[in-house]
Amino acid sequence: MAQAGSMLVNIKKLIGDPDSDYLDDTTGLTWLDEAQQRFCDEVLALDEIQDFTITSKINRYDLATDSVLPIAVMWYLNSTRKLSYRPPDLWYKLEAARSNATGTPNNYTVLRRQLVIGPEVPQTASKTATASGLMSAATATPNLSAASGTFRSKGFVKVEDEVMEYTGVATTTLTGAVRGVHGTTAASHASGVTVTQVDFQMTYRKSPIALATGASPEIPKPWHRYLEKYALYLAWLARGDSAKAQVALEEFEALERSAKKSVGRRVMDGVLR
C-alpha cells in the first residue's frame, strides 16, 4: 500500500520540483489530508467500531477521539438488541419520566462527546475472568480462570487495550480468537490480567487520521490516485501553471465520479467493504 511520502515524491516528479520549491512535505500532506477528507465526505465514509464494557449503574461512556457520528449501538448483555437513538431534547424527557430506573437500556443519545445509554442504567457490571498464564500476541485459545458459564458462547472481550473476537468457549479457554480487532493491536498479556466481556458496541463514522510521510491513507487502495490527482492539481496551481492545473482538476473530478459509481454498485451488491 502506497505511503503518503511516496505519493509526494511522485507528484514532485510530475511537476518537475525535485528541490521542493513549490511542494514541501508539510504542504503536500495538508493537500493529501484535504483530499482524503473530501473522499470520506463525498464518496465513502469511514466506519469504525468502539467496544464498551459495563460498570454497574454507569450509563455514560466517552466517545473515541476520531468519532464524528454514531450510527448504531448494539447491546449484547442478556439479549441482543439494537438500541434506538433519541435526540437530546427527547432524551431529557425520557430521563425525567423514568428517573433512577435500573434495567436493560433501550435507547441512546450523545451528550458532550459521551455516549449515554438508558434511560435505565445497567444493573450489573460486565463479567470478568483472569488470564491463566502468559497470553502471547498470537494465542488463538487464551487460557482463563473461567470461560464456560462466565462469558457468552461467542462475542468479544477486552484485555487491557486489546479487543479480541472469539467463536466459542471451553471450560477455561476462549476458542477461535481473532486478535486485535476494531482498530486495536494484538499484544502479549501477563498472567492474572483481567479479561472483560464486551457488552455493547457503537458503530460510528470516523475522521481519517492526519497523514505522515510514512503512513498510508485510510481510504481503500484502489482510490489512492484520487488523493494524488487532487494534490497534483494544487501543486500545478502553486507552480503557476493554470492550464496543467485545469487538466489535473478535470481528471480528479472524473476519478471522483467514477468512485461514486463504484461505491454505489458495491452498496447495491451488499459488498461495500
ABEGO torsion letter per residue (X at the ends): XBBAAAAAAAAAAAAGBAAGAABBAAAAAAAAAAAAAAAAAAABBBBBBBBBBBBBGBABBBBBAABABBABBBBABGBBBBBBBBBAAAAAAAAAAABGBBEBBABBBBBGGBBBBOABBBABBBBBBBBBEBBBAABABBBBABABGABBABEBBBBEABBBBBABBBAABBBGBBBGBGGBBBBBBBBGBBBBBBABBBBBBBBBBBBBAABBBABBAAAAAAAAAAAAAAAAAAAGBAAAAAAAAAAAAAAAAAAAAAAAAAAAAGBAX
